[in-house]
Amino acid sequence: MPHDFKVPPIPADRLPSLLRSMPKAELHMHIEGSLEPELIFALA
C-alpha cells in the first residue's frame, strides 16, 4: 500500500544525535543472568 506522505532527509550532522536518542533493543541476553536460579530449576 503506497503512502502519500514524504519524510524529509535527516541532515548528516544531526544523525549521530538522533541515533543516540532513539530507544535501543536488547539484541543478546543470557538467560542465566535474567532469571533466579529457583525459576530456572522449576522450568527445567
C-alpha positions in Angstrom: 0.0 0.0 0.0 1.7 3.2 -1.1 2.0 6.2 1.2 1.2 9.7 0.1 3.5 11.4 2.7 7.2 12.3 2.3 9.7 12.2 5.0 12.4 14.9 4.7 16.0 13.6 4.7 17.9 13.9 8.0 20.9 16.2 7.8 24.2 14.3 8.3 25.3 16.5 11.2 22.1 15.6 13.2 22.2 11.9 12.5 24.5 10.9 15.4 22.4 12.8 17.9 19.2 11.3 16.6 20.6 7.8 16.7 21.8 8.3 20.3 18.3 9.5 21.4 16.4 6.6 19.9 15.3 3.7 22.2 17.5 0.7 22.0 16.5 -3.0 21.9 18.2 -5.8 23.7 19.6 -8.0 20.9 21.5 -10.5 23.0 20.8 -11.6 26.6 22.0 -14.6 28.6 19.1 -16.3 30.3 21.2 -17.2 33.3 21.6 -13.6 34.2 18.0 -12.7 33.9 16.3 -15.4 35.9 16.5 -16.5 39.5 18.1 -20.0 40.0 14.9 -21.3 41.5 12.9 -20.4 38.5 15.4 -21.9 36.1 15.2 -25.2 38.0 11.4 -25.0 38.1 11.3 -24.5 34.3 13.8 -27.3 33.6 
